[in-house]
């Protein structure tokens, strides 16, 4: 099973991705997690790439397609992703969609479904500010959050209609308890896949 999960910042993609990956026994691959791993290097010895990634993330912008596509291509080449995967937070730009299409075509593979986790942006700011207190993510300041939302609207929201035109989009209401939303996703996905 090859799945994508998309949605605005704070919609709960990461949390749901982990649950779904366990359920379908596929790796959850989060570009946000990969970039956080790169950015957390000790500033004294950090590589230029690590410094650049941290700077961009802290303002809420996107890492370049070139870097992002390269990292994803490498990750999808690992043995655990050969039988399926759930991509969380990728693709986010037209260029990333194109790159993913190419990666899949090379493997004669296709995406089975794209989960769209829907939530009202204003409610999400409050959720993200709460997460900032709990987890201390450096890109959860109000300014970075607003910027991430704007970048999402400008560069990523349109990708949903692209996948909808491909007949792959499964829309799910992302508001509610974690388990409740998880069950909603599984029900919508099962209905879609067996239709
Ligand atoms: P959120 O969905 O809450 O914004 P993520 O963990 O998915 O959080 O992403 C955090 C940050 O990592 C993004 O704001 C961006 O800077 C970077 N990032 C993650 N995925 C991508 C991607 N596909 N392309 C470019 N930048 C990305």
Boltz pocket constraint, residues with backbone or C-beta under 6 A from the ligand:
constraints:
  - pocket:
      binder: B
      contacts: [[A, 7], [A, 8], [A, 9], [A, 10], [A, 11], [A, 13], [A, 31], [A, 32], [A, 33], [A, 35], [A, 53], [A, 56], [A, 57], [A, 60], [A, 61], [A, 62], [A, 63], [A, 64], [A, 68], [A, 88], [A, 89], [A, 90], [A, 91], [A, 92], [A, 96], [A, 139], [A, 148]]
      max_distance: 6.0
